[in-house]
Amino acid sequence: MGVMADEPGRGFIQPPPGLLPPAPPLPAPEPPVHTDSATVRMPPGRVVPAPALPTVPGAPGTESAAPAPGADEAPPTAPTPTVAGWRVVLPDGSARTVPAGGLALGRNPSAPEGWPDAESLAVSDPEKSVSKTHALLVPAGEELHVVDLASTNGVELIGPDGSRSPVTPNAPTAVRAGSTVLLGGFGVRVDRG
């Protein structure tokens, strides 16, 4: 037994001739077995190559002499319906969009516990009826909720029809578009943006 370095299979040990019995002949391939279904069951060990796919001009992996007309243009898309956001309108007429994380209102507000992404909107209240961080406006699906953050002078909603309702502290309350949110004695209007 020796290593044949100059022949194919270099590095493999070759047994001397006649040491191993000859390999048995391979069985003849069996024809496919048809069943009652449309599926053809192949005999074990038989591999059927997948058919070649047709070449599509411009498809990834194919070469094309010239790009198809409009190939560099984006395909048209259906318009996506957008939902109008909410905004706060201050007494001076300036407006601010209510962000997804919420909007904290007060004399010198900060993001309240539980709403770390809330942005702040400081209001100027000469009567000093607004707490430091008085209330939070936060979108909730299609609605807008106001949360009284246990303020000193509370929060009241004045509807577009003039109806008035107090807001329970720490309980999110739905606000209708066109309503006024009264923070103590300071009011801001809420509208769809």
C-alpha angles and dihedrals in degrees: 000000000000144000115261105213099176100050135076112281088042111189095030122112111245119205117227114264115276095021095104125047116247117272114259115252117263115255118253112263113265120231118247116275114235118213130187091269127073089254117100114214111217122213115256115277096019115121121198114201116235115252116257113261118237116255113251115202111244094013117136111275096025126104119231127188093213130014117251114261110278092009092136092051121091115247114255115264131201114255113263113230111239125207114223112243127226127261138188118226114204124211091259089059097252115133135208127194116237105237123220091255092055137255121259114209126200146099091287105356130188131188106285123231109277093027105066092159095055115123121221131241115187115206127203108231113176090188090057091224093131119089122229091259101012109164145350128227112201132173114236110186107297092345135077119222129199120208120197102218093211090281122184096241100029134226127274130187120220109195125216087258092055096256114146128212131171119232117233110235115259092004117114109235125192116244122206121224110264093030125130119231108211113207102192099304096337119093132200125184121229120213141162108267 
